[in-house]
Structure formats: C-alpha cells, structure tokens
Amino acid sequence: MKDRIELVMEQFDFEKVAAIMTLLDWKWYPLKRVPTVDDLRETAKDLLDRASENGGSSSTGGLCAYCGDDELTLDFTAVSAAVYS
C-alpha cells in the first residue's frame, strides 16, 4: 500500500490545488490562512493513510482520499452535492 500511496502523491497536482485555493481565498481552520503546498501534501498523506487503513474514505478541507478493492484515489473538490433516500 505504501507504494500506491507514494504513486498517488507523485501524480497529484498539489500546486494546482494551492493556486485554486489561493484564488478562492480558501482558508483552513485552525491555520487561518490558505494552506501551502506542504500543508496540502501533509494532509493528503494523512488522508490516504487513514483511507487505506479502514478501506473507505477520509476527507477534510476539499481533499478526499478513497481506498477500494483495487483503487486508491485522492480528489480535490470545491463544490459537491448529494441526495440520499
């Protein structure tokens, strides 16, 4: 799993996410500032570790990690909606 996490971390465009968050002035609590690329990387690694440990998902601040049977995903979502019945 460690290799899969490292590959996702290498492929994910943290610089683009930081640019979007800067443009939107999207501040993280308790930082009270827009996260840096290093902040994003640290948080993403933690989310990927958590998702891989429980075989599900973990998210915060627009980042979401998902681990399924044959999938490990890291997403950045600015807006979403869901309806459940």
Contact map, one row per residue, 1 for C-alpha under 8 A:
1111100000000000000000000000000000000000000000000001000000000000000000000000000000000
1111110000000000000000000000000000000000000000000000000000000000000000000000000000000
1111111000000000000000000000000000000000000000000000000000000000000000000000000000000
1111111100000000000000000000000000000000000000000000000000000000000000010000000000000
1111111110000000000000000000000000000000000010011000000000000000000000010000000000000
0111111111000000000000000000000000000000000000000000000000000000000000000000000000000
0011111111100000000000000000000000000000000000000000000000000000000000000000000000000
0001111111110000000000000000000000000000000000000000000000000000000000011100000000000
0000111111110000000000000000000000000000100110000000000000000000000000000000000000000
0000011111110000000000000000000000000000000000000000000000000000000000000000000000000
0000001111111000000000000000000000000000000000000000000000000000000000000000000000000
0000000111111100000000000000000000000000000000000000000000000000000000000100000000000
0000000000111111100000000000000000000000000000000000000000000000000000000000000000000
0000000000011111110000000000000000001001100000000000000000000000000000000000000000000
0000000000001111111000000000000000001000000000000000000000000000000000000000000000000
0000000000001111111100000000000000000000000000000000000000000000000000000000000000000
0000000000001111111110000000000000000000000000000000000000000000000000000001000000000
0000000000000111111111000000000001111001000000000000000000000000000000000000000000000
0000000000000011111111100000000000000000000000000000000000000000000000000000000000000
0000000000000001111111110000000000000000000000000000000000000000000000000000000000000
0000000000000000111111111110000001100000000000000000000000000000000000000000000000000
0000000000000000011111111100000001000000000000000000000000000000000000000000000000000
0000000000000000001111111100000000000000000000000000000000000000000000000000000000000
0000000000000000000111111100000000000000000000000000000000000000000000000000000000000
0000000000000000000011111110000001000000000000000000000000000000000000000000000000000
0000000000000000000011111111000011000000000000000000000000000000000000000000000000000
0000000000000000000010001111101111100000000000000000000000000000000000000000000000000
0000000000000000000000000111111111100000000000000000000000001000000000000000000000000
0000000000000000000000000011111110000000000000000000000000000000000000000000000000000
0000000000000000000000000001111100000000000000000000000000000000000000000000000000000
0000000000000000000000000011111111100000000000000000000000000000000000000000000000000
0000000000000000000000000011111111000000000000000000000000000000000000000000000000000
0000000000000000000000000111101111100000000000000000000000000000000000000000000000000
0000000000000000010011001111001111110000000000000000000000000000000000000000000000000
0000000000000000010010000011001011111111000000000000000000000000000000000000000000000
0000000000000000010000000000000001111111000000000000000000000000000000000000000000000
0000000000000110010000000000000000111111100000000000000000000000000000000000000000000
0000000000000000000000000000000000111111110000000000000000000000000000000000000000000
0000000000000000000000000000000000111111111000000000000000000000000000000000000000000
0000000000000100010000000000000000111111111100000000000000000000000000000000000000000
0000000010000100000000000000000000001111111110000000000000000000000000000000000000000
0000000000000000000000000000000000000111111111000000000000000000000000000000000000000
0000000000000000000000000000000000000011111111100000000000000000000000000000000000000
0000000010000000000000000000000000000001111111110000000000000011100000000100000000000
0000100010000000000000000000000000000000111111111000000000000000000000000000000000000
0000000000000000000000000000000000000000011111111100000000000000000000000000000000000
0000000000000000000000000000000000000000001111111110000011100001100000000000000000000
0000100000000000000000000000000000000000000111111111000001000000111000010100000000000
0000100000000000000000000000000000000000000011111111100000000000000000000000000000000
0000000000000000000000000000000000000000000001111111110011000000000000000000000000000
0000000000000000000000000000000000000000000000111111111111000000111000000000000000000
1000000000000000000000000000000000000000000000011111111100000000011000010000000000000
0000000000000000000000000000000000000000000000001111111000000000000000000000000000000
0000000000000000000000000000000000000000000000000111111110000000000000000000000000000
0000000000000000000000000000000000000000000000000011111110000000011110000000000000000
0000000000000000000000000000000000000000000000000011011111000000011100000000000000000
0000000000000000000000000000000000000000000000100110011111100001111000000000000000000
0000000000000000000000000000000000000000000000110110000111110001110000000000000000000
0000000000000000000000000000000000000000000000100000000011111111100000000000000000000
0000000000000000000000000000000000000000000000000000000001111111000000000000000000000
0000000000000000000000000001000000000000000000000000000000111110000000000000000000000
0000000000000000000000000000000000000000000000000000000000111111000000000011110000000
0000000000000000000000000000000000000000000100000000000000111111100000000111100000000
0000000000000000000000000000000000000000000100100000000011110111110000001111100000000
0000000000000000000000000000000000000000000100110010000011100011111000011110000000000
0000000000000000000000000000000000000000000000010011001111000001111100111100000000000
0000000000000000000000000000000000000000000000010011001110000000111111111000000000000
0000000000000000000000000000000000000000000000000000001100000000011111110000000000000
0000000000000000000000000000000000000000000000000000001000000000001111100000000000000
0000000000000000000000000000000000000000000000000000000000000000001111110000000000000
0000000000000000000000000000000000000000000000000000000000000000011111111000000000000
0001100100000000000000000000000000000000000000010001000000000000111101111100000000000
0000000100000000000000000000000000000000000000000000000000000001111000111110000000000
0000000100010000000000000000000000000000000100010000000000000011110000011111000000000
0000000000000000000000000000000000000000000000000000000000000111100000001111100000000
0000000000000000100000000000000000000000000000000000000000000111000000000111110000000
0000000000000000000000000000000000000000000000000000000000000111000000000011111100000
0000000000000000000000000000000000000000000000000000000000000100000000000001111100000
0000000000000000000000000000000000000000000000000000000000000000000000000000111110000
0000000000000000000000000000000000000000000000000000000000000000000000000000111111000
0000000000000000000000000000000000000000000000000000000000000000000000000000001111100
0000000000000000000000000000000000000000000000000000000000000000000000000000000111110
0000000000000000000000000000000000000000000000000000000000000000000000000000000011111
0000000000000000000000000000000000000000000000000000000000000000000000000000000001111
0000000000000000000000000000000000000000000000000000000000000000000000000000000000111
